[in-house]
Amino acid sequence: MISLFKKIASFIYMKIKKNFRLLKEICITTKLIFKPQTNIKTQFHSFTFCTPNISTYNRAKSMLSKEPQTCKWIDSFTENSTFWDIGSNIGTFSLYAAKKINNIIVLSFDPLISNFHVLSKNINFNELDSTIQPFCIAFHDKNEINKFFIKNNTPGFSGNSFETPKNQLGENYSY
């Protein structure tokens, strides 16, 4: 009986030890990939982003390539412009505009609290507190108080909705 107990205890110990080693390797690898901050250098400026997960990291890394037409549009702004970044997510275009256009005022809106938190950090990391004003609020074509449906509350995600639980394609959420 004691021999069986020792075998079971040894088996459990080896599984825990093996899984602990694997978990430790995953944690080390994750720390190497997802640093709390990611620096992005462009042709014109450097940016520092809060990157707590793969989504925020990818948004930071693809800031100029994901929506080149948006960057081109922002490039057309003149000095002393006001830019309303509605659905700013973590603020890639708000930061871009604030660093690219002289004396611009940027109003950055995102209703998801996790995005707003990262957005606020990004503004602070880039010392743009006097240029970008963040707001945690949703925009809608109606002036009303209504429900905000959150499909995913992870920083960097989008696709949440106001009033009805539908994605940007008009499809109902399946919870």
C-alpha positions in Angstrom: 0.0 0.0 0.0 2.8 2.4 0.9 4.6 1.5 -2.4 1.4 2.4 -4.4 1.1 5.7 -2.5 4.8 6.5 -3.2 4.2 5.7 -6.9 1.1 7.9 -7.1 2.9 10.7 -5.2 6.0 10.4 -7.5 3.7 10.4 -10.6 1.9 13.6 -9.4 5.2 15.3 -8.5 6.7 14.5 -11.9 3.6 15.9 -13.7 3.6 19.0 -11.6 7.3 19.5 -12.1 7.0 18.9 -15.9 4.0 21.3 -16.2 5.8 23.9 -13.9 8.8 23.8 -16.3 6.5 24.3 -19.3 4.6 27.0 -17.5 7.8 28.8 -16.6 9.0 28.6 -20.3 5.6 30.0 -21.5 5.9 32.9 -19.0 9.5 33.7 -20.0 8.6 33.6 -23.7 5.5 35.7 -23.1 7.5 38.3 -21.2 10.0 38.4 -24.1 7.2 39.0 -26.6 4.7 41.1 -24.6 6.6 43.7 -22.8 4.5 46.2 -20.9 5.7 48.9 -23.3 6.5 48.6 -27.0 8.5 51.3 -28.8 7.6 51.9 -32.5 9.8 54.0 -34.7 8.4 55.5 -37.9 10.0 57.7 -40.5 8.8 60.8 -38.7 8.4 59.9 -35.0 8.8 57.4 -32.2 5.9 56.1 -30.2 5.6 54.2 -27.0 2.6 51.9 -26.5 1.2 50.1 -23.6 1.0 46.5 -24.9 -0.5 44.1 -22.3 -1.6 41.5 -24.9 -1.3 40.4 -28.5 -4.1 42.6 -29.7 -2.6 45.8 -28.4 0.9 44.8 -29.6 -0.5 44.1 -33.1 -2.3 47.4 -33.2 0.9 49.2 -32.2 3.0 47.3 -34.7 0.6 47.9 -37.6 -0.2 51.5 -36.8 0.9 52.8 -40.3 0.2 49.7 -42.4 -3.3 48.6 -41.2 -5.1 51.7 -42.4 -2.8 53.7 -44.7 -5.8 55.8 -46.0 -6.5 57.0 -42.5 -2.8 58.1 -42.0 -2.9 59.8 -45.4 -6.1 61.7 -44.4 -4.5 62.8 -41.1 -1.5 63.9 -43.0 -3.8 66.4 -44.9 -4.8 68.2 -41.6 -3.5 71.7 -41.2 -1.9 73.3 -38.2 -4.4 74.2 -35.4 -6.9 71.6 -36.5 -9.2 69.6 -34.2 -9.3 65.8 -34.7 -12.2 63.8 -33.3 -10.9 60.2 -33.1 -14.2 58.3 -32.6 -13.7 54.7 -31.7 -10.0 55.4 -31.0 -9.4 52.0 -29.3 -5.8 52.3 -27.9 -5.2 55.6 -29.7 -2.9 54.8 -32.5 -4.3 57.5 -34.8 -4.7 60.0 -31.9 -1.0 59.6 -31.2 -0.1 59.8 -34.8 -2.0 63.0 -35.4 -0.7 64.6 -32.2 2.9 64.0 -33.2 2.5 64.7 -36.9 0.4 67.9 -37.0 1.6 71.1 -35.2 -0.7 72.6 -32.6 -3.5 70.0 -33.2 -6.2 69.3 -30.6 -7.1 65.7 -30.5 -10.4 64.5 -28.9 -10.1 60.7 -28.5 -13.3 58.7 -27.8 -13.6 55.0 -26.9 -16.4 53.6 -24.7 -14.7 50.3 -23.7 -13.0 50.9 -20.3 -10.2 48.5 -21.0 -9.3 50.4 -24.2 -9.7 53.7 -22.4 -7.2 52.6 -19.8 -4.6 51.7 -22.4 -5.4 54.8 -24.4 -4.8 57.0 -21.3 -1.4 55.2 -20.7 -0.4 55.7 -24.3 -1.1 59.4 -24.1 0.9 59.6 -20.9 3.8 57.5 -22.2 4.1 59.8 -25.2 3.8 63.0 -23.1 0.8 64.1 -25.1 -1.5 65.0 -22.1 -1.8 68.6 -23.3 -2.6 67.6 -26.9 -4.9 64.6 -26.6 -8.0 64.6 -24.4 -9.5 61.1 -23.9 -13.2 60.4 -23.3 -14.7 57.1 -22.3 -18.0 57.5 -24.1 -19.9 55.9 -27.0 -21.3 57.7 -30.1 -24.6 56.9 -31.7 -26.9 58.4 -34.2 -29.5 59.0 -31.4 -29.2 61.3 -28.4 -30.1 58.8 -25.7 -29.0 56.7 -22.8 -29.0 53.0 -23.7 -27.3 49.7 -23.2 -23.7 49.1 -24.3 -23.1 45.5 -25.4 -19.6 44.3 -24.8 -18.6 41.4 -27.0 -15.0 41.3 -25.6 -13.6 43.4 -22.8 -9.9 42.7 -23.6 -7.8 45.8 -24.4 -7.3 46.3 -28.1 -10.5 44.6 -29.1 -13.4 46.3 -30.9 -16.8 45.3 -32.3 -18.9 46.2 -29.3 -22.3 47.8 -29.8 -24.7 50.4 -28.5 -28.4 49.7 -28.2 -28.5 46.3 -29.8 -26.1 43.3 -29.4 -24.9 43.3 -33.0 -21.4 43.5 -34.5 -20.2 45.9 -37.2 -21.7 43.6 -39.9 -25.2 43.8 -38.3 -25.0 40.1 -37.1 -26.3 39.3 -33.6 -23.8 38.4 -30.9 -23.8 34.8 -29.8 -22.9 34.8 -26.1 
